[in-house]
């Protein structure tokens, strides 16, 4: 009889402990959900407010209601962008710079990485260390010299001048990045290709480059998105309205004694739409590239 009472008491104790554990776990989950909901609202509210401002009549943000779309809805700001500004021209210039930067970065960095990875030559380590040292210093240090160099070669207020600047800034780190990946590709593949009579160029384009496709894809995507909304060097180099990028064009709405914040918000949303589409299209490719770049053989 005493044993039964002991067993019942033990069973009752474990049931109470289990119920107490479940209640504490449920309470913790509720607290976490509340915190995450608050953080999500805190993060999403500026985005919703920007979308609301883009469709709100008037120009002043200070007159907007704190409740999204509380002042009504209009599409006049979008109409103004396409009829009264050079928005499409700014968009074209930005696309040209982004594509040019991406293509040139892939070509130069992949070739440089292949040379550093596969060949031995004098001052190889010193040059690699120089690339690493160059990456340490911020690009703003060389703004004056960049301006002078572009002025002497006729690169001021040109799109190819902007591509040249972004390419120069991308070379140090990305060369190291691609070289590290190419070092993991077996050199026996190169040797087999040379035995079959392949030249260095053939080996690079037909053997090494396909094997390095993950890191090359990642490099192309990041190099394309990098110059998209860059402002400092665009402001320094581009002067005419015909050469402006999206960053400069939209900034003009809220500078020079202007207060066209709603037009600025409308332009910002239009920039985000193709960017989101581009991210959705390349998301799987980017994740695959990152996963492939992390594998060492």
N, C-alpha and C positions, 0 to 999 in steps of 0.2 A: 504493500500500500504506500509505504514511504517512497519506494522507487518510482511508483507512478506519479506521485506528487512532484518528485524531483524532476522527472522527465517533462511533466506538464509545465512546471515553472521554467525549465530551460527553454522549452518550445515557446512559451509566452514571451520570454525575454528576447529571444531571437526575432520573433515577429514584431515586437515593439521597436527593436533596434533597426530592423529592416524598414519599418514604416517611417521611423525617424530619419533614416538615411534617404529614403525616397522623397520625403517632404523637404529636406535640406537641398537635395539635388534639384527638385522642382523650383524651389525658391531661387537658387543660384541661376537656373536657366531663365527665369523671369527677369532677374536683375540684368543678366547679360543681354537679353533681348531688348530691354528698355534702353540700356546704354548704347547698343548698336543702332537702335532706331533713332535715338537722339543724334548720334554722330552722323548717320546717313542723312537726316534732315538738315543738319548743319552743313554738310558738304553739298547736298543737292540744291539747297535754297538759292545760293548765288547763281547757279546755272538756270534754275527756273525763273529767277528774277531777271536775268539777262534776256531770256526768251520773251518774257513778258514786256520788257522795255522795248524790244525790237518791234512789237506789235502794238505799242501804246501810242496814241496821238500826242503830238508835241515833241519838243526836243530836250527839255530839261529833265534830268533824272531825279532832281530834288522834289519835283512835283508829283512823282509817281507814288502810287499807293503801296504800302508794304505788303498788301495782299496781291499776289500775282493776277494780272489781267483785271485789276479793279478799276482802271480808268477807261476801259473799252478796248476795242480791237480795230486795227487798221493795217493795211499793207502799203501805205504811202512811202514808208522808208525804203522798202525794197524796190519800189518803182523808181524812187529818186536815185538809188545806187546805179541802176542800169540806164537811166535816161539823162541824168544831170552830172554824172561823175565818170571817171575813166576806170571804173571798177574792173571791167572785163580785161582792160589793158594791163592793169596791175596784176590780175590773176594770171594772165599769159606770161608776163615777165617772171613771176614767181615760179611758175611751172617750168619755164626754160632754165632758170637758175638751179632748181631742185634736180631736174633730170640731168643737166650738164654736170652738176656736182657729183651725183650718184654714179654716173657712167665713168667720169674721169677718175674718181676715187677708186672704183673697182679695178680699173685698168692699171693705174700707177701702183697702188698698194699691193695688188696681187703679183705684179711683175717684180716689185722690190722685195716682197716677201719670198718669192721663189728664188731670187738671186741670193738673199741672205741665208736661206734654208739649205740650198743645194751646192753652193759654190764656196771655195776658199780663195781669199784674196787678201792683199795687204790692207791693214787698218779696218778689217771687218768688225772686230769687237769695238773699236773706237767709234766707228760710224753708228753702230747699234746703240752704244751708250750716248752718243750725241742726240739720236732720236729720242731717247728716254729723257735726257736733260731738257730738250726742247719742249717736251710735253709737260714738264713741271711748271714752266713759266706761263702765266696767263697771256692770251693773245693781245690783250689791250696794251701790253708793254711796247709792242711794235707798231702801234697805230700810226705814229708819225712817219716811221720809215716806210710802212706800207703805202701811205698816202703819197710820199715822195716818189717811190718806185713806180707806182701806177701812173703818176703824173708824167714821168719821163718816158714811159713806154706807151702812153696814150690810152691807158686803161681806166681813167676817171670817167664816171657817168656812163659806164658800159656794163652790159650783162656779163660779158666774158671776163671782165675785171673782177666781178663778184665771184664768179665760178673759180677763178684763180686763187682768190683769198680763201674760200672755203676748202678748196683742194689742199692748199698748203697747210691749213689747220688740221685736216684729217689725216695727213700722211704719217706723222710720228706714231700715234697710238695704234692706228689701224694696221700699219705695217707690222708692228709687234704682234698684234692680235692674229693676223693671218699667218705670219711666220710660225707662231707657236702651234697653230693647227697643222701647217704643212710639215712641221718637224715630226708629227705623229704618223704621217703617211710613209709607209715603208720605202726606203730607197732602192730596194730590190726591184720595184716596178720600173724605176728610171733605168736601172742597169739592164733589165730585160729589154726595154725599148731601144736602148743604144746598141745592144747586141744585134737587134733586128734592123739596125741602120737608121734609126730615128734621130733627128737633130734635136738640139736643146729646145728650139721653138715647138717642134712637134711633140716632144715629151711634155712640155708645159701645157699646151692647149689640149692634147688628147689623153694624157695620162694623169697629170697632177691636178689640173683645173677641175675635171669632173669629180675627182675624189674630194676636192675642197669645196664642192658646191654648197654644203650647209653654211659654212662661214662666209662664203662669197654672197649668198642670198641675204644673210643677216647684215652684212656690210652694205649691200645695195639699199636695203630698206632703211637702215639708220641714217645713211648718207643722204637719202632723199628727204626724210622728215626733218633733218637738222636745220637746213636753211629756210624752212617754210615760214617761220615767224621771227627770224633773226632781225634785230633792229639796229644795233650799234654800228656795224660796218656798213649796212645799207644806208644809214643816215650820213655816214662819213663819205661814201663814194658816190652814191647816186644823187643827182641834183635836179635834173629835169623831171617834169611831170610824166613824160612819156616813158621814162626808165624806172619809175617808182615800183616798188613791190607792194604786196598787200599790207605789210606791217607799216610802211611809210604812209600809204594812202589812207589807212584807217586812223593812224595817229593824227593826220591832218584834221580829222573831224573834231578832235578834242584839244587842239592846240591853236596857236595863232589867234587867240582871243575868240575862238569858236566854242560853242556849247552844244554841239550836235551829238549828244551821247546816245540818243536812240538810233540815229543812223549808224553810229559806231557799233552798237549792239547788233543791228541787222547785218552789217558786214561781217561781224565776228561769227554769227550763226552760219552764214553762207560759207565761210571758210571751214567751219567744223563739219559740214555735211559731206563734202568730198573726202575729207580726212577720215571721217568715220567709215565711209564706204571703202576707202583704201585699206583701213585697218581690218575691216571684216574680211575683205578679199585675201589679204596677206596674213591674217592671224594664224591660220593653220600652217602656212609655209614658214612663218616666223618661229612658231613653237617647234616645228619639226627641225628647223635649222639650229635653234638653240640646243635641242636635244642631241642632234647629230654633232654639233660642235663640242659638246661636253664629253663625247665618247673618245677615248684614247685607245689605239690599237698597239 
